[in-house]
Amino acid sequence: MISIAALTPRRGRNVELLLLVIAVAIVKLAYVNVEIAANGAVPATLWTQGLGLFSIAVAFHIVLRWRASYADPLLLPIATLLNGLGLVMLHRIDIAKGKAFADGLALRQLTWSALAVGTAIVVLILLRDHRLLRRYTYSAGLVAVILLLMPLLPGIGTEVYGARIWIRIGTFTFQPGEIAKIALAIFFAGYLVTARDALSVSGKKILGLILPRGKDLGPILVAWVLSLGILVFQRDLGSSLLFFGLFVAMLYVATERVSWIAIGLTLLAAGSYVAYGLFSHLQARVQLWLDPFAPGQSDQVAKGLMGLAAGGMVGTGLGRGRPTETYVVESDFIFTAFGEEIGLIGLFAMLLLYALLVERGLRAAIGVRDGFGKLLATGLSFSIALQCFVVIGGLTRVIPLTGLTTPFLSAGGSSLLANWVIIALLLRISDQARRPVEEIPQTGAEHTEVVRTA
């Protein structure tokens, strides 16, 4: 006879700690490779800097033992490894630009990493039950709209590289759209878990596809108009694709209707065609996508492609490439810098890390017992997956270049902050998904419900 204790899932905190040690060791090995290639010696500050990254990760690990002991043991090590590799590449770019560590991007990114992890820890401590977020469904939607409109305000909104997606207050700059995607995911999850029955009602059947009723098209039309507004007024193709794709994906998961995917793709194609005919900046992006080597236009994509080609299968070696030949390599094109120095094999390893990160988020979505949690974990996981596709697809000419940052790798505090908060939310949801039913706290947030999953 099997005892109840034998059926209790393992918490995995010791495994998590071991993986954190391995992740930090990989980061420090990469750091040593960069230093030896650039300066011919191991830096005296190696252990000091390594201890900083390890301390940040262990602090999060201790909080998980205290507040979310059943949380997925792989999410934190993967995020730590990606964040650490981003720090290594930024340090390598600093060396190429002749900047000291104290004045470079790497130290600033390490500071933002500590702030981002600290924010994620606060979220994990204060949010004892993810279902509490459902109470703020429409508040989250309002916050998202305000954040998206902030770059358009005179005085604080600022334009960078043709996109008006930043706000500047004194010397402080921030990209509010990064936080808006989290607020939108909360809003979409809360709205769809309530409206999924109405949105699932069948309408007419056309060409073998069962379409929804006409009166139920309102939500997707609103999301479409919002995405086009971002594209038109902020000139931000990446965020437009991300927000609309996020809503369509969550709508499909909530209703299980392929027709919503077909409608979403049709609206996206129609909106893109109209916008291409009306706006010169989008035409320039498409022309750059079709022929990145054409004279008279930016050669950023061309140089990124040449960097990837120079890396080949195994790369030139960390610290031995020329990543700064590509403009804004520390942000939009950091993935090409990795491709040049660690090669195609190294890039595939990093893509597997992202794939595993998304898979663990989706696993939490499948395991959690309430519909809101399922949709929220799915949306947050898909936002990471879609952002990786949009960024890497733009660098490799699968789609036009969009200007989004690579999660955890690119320089930028707002992106790093948002992605660590996503990790905290996924950890909270996975903790409840893996926790035995009798140990789940009864907060009265929501009654348990099950949503149909595709």
Backbone hydrogen bonds, N-H to C=O, Kabsch-Sander energy under -0.5 kcal/mol:
donor,donor_aa,acceptor,acceptor_aa,energy
7,L,3,S,-0.8
7,L,4,I,-0.8
8,T,4,I,-0.7
8,T,5,A,-0.8
16,E,12,G,-2.2
17,L,13,R,-2.2
18,L,14,N,-2.2
19,L,15,V,-2.5
20,L,16,E,-2.2
21,V,17,L,-2.0
22,I,18,L,-2.1
23,A,19,L,-2.6
24,V,20,L,-2.6
25,A,21,V,-2.1
26,I,22,I,-2.3
27,V,23,A,-2.1
28,K,24,V,-2.5
29,L,25,A,-2.2
30,A,26,I,-2.3
31,Y,27,V,-2.2
32,V,28,K,-2.5
33,N,29,L,-2.1
34,V,30,A,-2.0
35,E,31,Y,-2.3
36,I,32,V,-2.7
37,A,33,N,-2.3
38,A,34,V,-2.2
39,N,35,E,-3.4
40,G,35,E,-0.8
40,G,36,I,-1.2
41,A,35,E,-0.7
46,L,43,P,-1.2
49,Q,45,T,-2.6
50,G,46,L,-2.4
51,L,47,W,-2.4
52,G,48,T,-1.4
53,L,49,Q,-1.7
54,F,50,G,-2.3
55,S,51,L,-2.4
56,I,52,G,-1.8
57,A,53,L,-2.0
58,V,54,F,-2.7
59,A,55,S,-2.2
60,F,56,I,-1.5
61,H,57,A,-2.2
62,I,58,V,-2.6
63,V,59,A,-1.8
64,L,60,F,-2.1
65,R,61,H,-1.9
66,W,62,I,-1.4
67,R,63,V,-3.5
68,A,63,V,-0.5
68,A,64,L,-1.7
71,A,68,A,-1.8
76,L,72,D,-0.5
78,I,74,L,-2.1
79,A,75,L,-2.3
80,T,76,L,-2.5
81,L,77,P,-2.4
82,L,78,I,-2.5
83,N,79,A,-2.5
84,G,80,T,-2.6
85,L,81,L,-2.5
86,G,82,L,-2.0
87,L,83,N,-1.8
88,V,84,G,-2.0
89,M,85,L,-2.3
90,L,86,G,-2.2
91,H,87,L,-2.1
92,R,88,V,-2.3
93,I,89,M,-2.3
94,D,90,L,-2.3
95,I,91,H,-2.1
96,A,92,R,-2.0
97,K,93,I,-1.7
98,G,95,I,-1.4
99,K,94,D,-3.0
103,D,100,A,-1.1
104,G,100,A,-0.7
104,G,101,F,-0.9
107,L,101,F,-0.6
108,R,104,G,-1.1
109,Q,105,L,-2.7
110,L,106,A,-2.5
111,T,107,L,-2.2
112,W,108,R,-2.3
113,S,109,Q,-2.3
114,A,110,L,-2.1
115,L,111,T,-2.1
116,A,112,W,-3.1
117,V,113,S,-2.7
118,G,114,A,-2.2
119,T,115,L,-2.2
120,A,116,A,-2.4
121,I,117,V,-2.4
122,V,118,G,-2.1
123,V,119,T,-2.4
124,L,120,A,-2.3
125,I,121,I,-2.2
126,L,122,V,-2.7
127,L,123,V,-2.5
128,R,126,L,-1.3
132,L,129,D,-1.8
133,L,130,H,-1.6
134,R,131,R,-1.2
135,R,132,L,-1.2
136,Y,133,L,-1.5
137,T,134,R,-1.4
140,A,136,Y,-2.7
141,G,137,T,-1.7
142,L,138,Y,-2.2
143,V,139,S,-2.5
144,A,140,A,-2.3
145,V,141,G,-2.0
146,I,142,L,-2.3
147,L,143,V,-2.6
148,L,144,A,-2.2
149,L,145,V,-1.7
150,M,146,I,-1.4
152,L,149,L,-1.6
153,L,150,M,-1.7
156,I,153,L,-0.5
157,G,153,L,-2.2
158,T,166,W,-2.4
160,V,163,A,-2.5
163,A,160,V,-1.8
164,R,234,Q,-2.1
165,I,163,A,-1.2
166,W,158,T,-1.3
167,I,174,F,-2.5
168,R,156,I,-3.2
169,I,172,F,-2.9
172,F,169,I,-2.0
174,F,167,I,-2.1
177,G,165,I,-0.5
178,E,175,Q,-1.6
179,I,175,Q,-0.5
179,I,176,P,-0.5
180,A,176,P,-2.0
181,K,177,G,-1.5
182,I,178,E,-0.5
182,I,179,I,-0.7
183,A,179,I,-1.8
184,L,180,A,-2.8
185,A,181,K,-1.8
186,I,182,I,-2.0
187,F,183,A,-2.4
188,F,184,L,-3.3
189,A,185,A,-2.3
190,G,186,I,-2.4
191,Y,187,F,-2.7
192,L,188,F,-2.8
193,V,189,A,-1.9
194,T,190,G,-0.7
194,T,191,Y,-0.6
195,A,191,Y,-2.4
196,R,192,L,-1.4
199,L,195,A,-2.3
200,S,196,R,-1.2
201,V,197,D,-0.5
201,V,198,A,-0.9
203,G,211,L,-2.4
206,I,204,K,-0.6
206,I,209,L,-2.6
209,L,206,I,-2.0
210,I,208,G,-0.5
211,L,204,K,-2.9
211,L,209,L,-0.8
213,R,201,V,-0.7
216,D,213,R,-1.4
217,L,214,G,-1.5
221,L,217,L,-2.0
222,V,218,G,-2.4
223,A,219,P,-2.3
224,W,220,I,-2.0
225,V,221,L,-2.6
226,L,222,V,-2.5
227,S,223,A,-2.2
228,L,224,W,-2.4
229,G,225,V,-2.3
230,I,226,L,-1.9
231,L,227,S,-2.1
232,V,228,L,-2.7
233,F,229,G,-2.7
234,Q,229,G,-0.5
234,Q,230,I,-1.5
236,D,230,I,-1.2
237,L,235,R,-0.7
238,G,402,T,-0.9
240,S,236,D,-1.6
241,L,237,L,-2.2
242,L,238,G,-2.4
243,F,239,S,-2.7
244,F,240,S,-1.9
245,G,241,L,-2.4
246,L,242,L,-2.2
247,F,243,F,-2.0
248,V,244,F,-2.3
249,A,245,G,-2.3
250,M,246,L,-2.2
251,L,247,F,-2.5
252,Y,248,V,-2.2
253,V,249,A,-2.2
254,A,250,M,-2.1
255,T,251,L,-1.8
256,E,252,Y,-3.2
258,V,256,E,-0.6
260,W,257,R,-1.1
261,I,257,R,-0.6
261,I,258,V,-0.6
262,A,258,V,-2.1
263,I,259,S,-2.7
264,G,260,W,-2.5
265,L,261,I,-2.6
266,T,262,A,-2.2
267,L,263,I,-2.7
268,L,264,G,-2.4
269,A,265,L,-2.6
270,A,266,T,-2.6
271,G,267,L,-2.8
272,S,268,L,-2.4
273,Y,269,A,-2.2
274,V,270,A,-2.3
275,A,271,G,-2.6
276,Y,272,S,-2.3
277,G,273,Y,-1.6
278,L,274,V,-1.1
279,F,275,A,-2.3
283,Q,279,F,-1.5
284,A,280,S,-2.4
285,R,281,H,-1.5
286,V,282,L,-2.2
287,Q,283,Q,-2.5
288,L,284,A,-2.2
289,W,285,R,-1.7
290,L,286,V,-2.5
291,D,287,Q,-2.4
294,A,291,D,-1.5
297,Q,294,A,-0.7
303,K,299,D,-2.5
304,G,300,Q,-2.1
305,L,301,V,-2.5
306,M,302,A,-2.2
307,G,303,K,-2.0
308,L,304,G,-2.1
309,A,305,L,-2.3
310,A,306,M,-2.3
311,G,307,G,-1.4
312,G,308,L,-1.2
315,G,311,G,-2.4
316,T,340,E,-2.3
317,G,341,E,-1.6
320,R,317,G,-2.3
325,E,322,R,-1.6
326,T,323,P,-1.7
329,V,326,T,-0.9
331,S,328,V,-1.4
333,F,328,V,-1.5
334,I,331,S,-1.0
336,T,333,F,-0.6
337,A,333,F,-1.2
338,F,334,I,-1.8
339,G,335,F,-2.2
340,E,336,T,-2.1
341,E,337,A,-1.6
342,I,338,F,-3.1
343,G,338,F,-0.6
343,G,339,G,-0.9
344,L,312,G,-2.1
345,I,313,M,-2.6
346,G,342,I,-1.3
347,L,343,G,-2.1
348,F,344,L,-2.4
349,A,345,I,-1.9
350,M,346,G,-1.9
351,L,347,L,-2.6
352,L,348,F,-2.2
353,L,349,A,-1.5
354,Y,350,M,-1.9
355,A,351,L,-2.7
356,L,352,L,-2.6
357,L,353,L,-2.3
358,V,354,Y,-2.5
359,E,355,A,-2.4
360,R,356,L,-2.4
361,G,357,L,-1.6
362,L,358,V,-2.5
363,R,359,E,-2.3
364,A,360,R,-1.8
365,A,361,G,-1.7
366,I,362,L,-2.2
367,G,363,R,-2.1
368,V,364,A,-2.1
374,K,370,D,-1.9
375,L,371,G,-2.3
376,L,372,F,-2.6
377,A,373,G,-2.6
378,T,374,K,-2.0
379,G,375,L,-2.7
380,L,376,L,-2.7
381,S,377,A,-2.3
382,F,378,T,-2.7
383,S,379,G,-2.0
384,I,380,L,-1.3
385,A,381,S,-2.1
386,L,382,F,-3.3
387,Q,383,S,-2.0
388,C,384,I,-2.2
389,F,385,A,-2.2
390,V,386,L,-2.8
391,V,387,Q,-2.5
392,I,388,C,-2.7
393,G,389,F,-2.6
394,G,390,V,-1.5
395,L,391,V,-1.8
396,T,392,I,-1.8
397,R,394,G,-0.7
398,V,393,G,-2.6
399,I,393,G,-1.4
406,T,331,S,-0.6
409,L,406,T,-1.1
410,S,406,T,-2.0
411,A,330,E,-2.8
416,L,412,G,-1.7
417,L,413,G,-2.7
418,A,414,S,-2.2
419,N,415,S,-2.3
420,W,416,L,-2.0
421,V,417,L,-1.8
422,I,418,A,-2.0
423,I,419,N,-1.9
424,A,420,W,-2.1
425,L,421,V,-2.3
426,L,422,I,-2.5
427,L,423,I,-2.5
428,R,424,A,-2.2
429,I,425,L,-2.4
430,S,426,L,-2.8
431,D,427,L,-2.1
432,Q,428,R,-1.5
433,A,429,I,-2.1
434,R,430,S,-2.2
435,R,431,D,-1.0
439,E,436,P,-1.8
440,I,436,P,-0.5
440,I,437,V,-1.3
443,T,441,P,-1.0
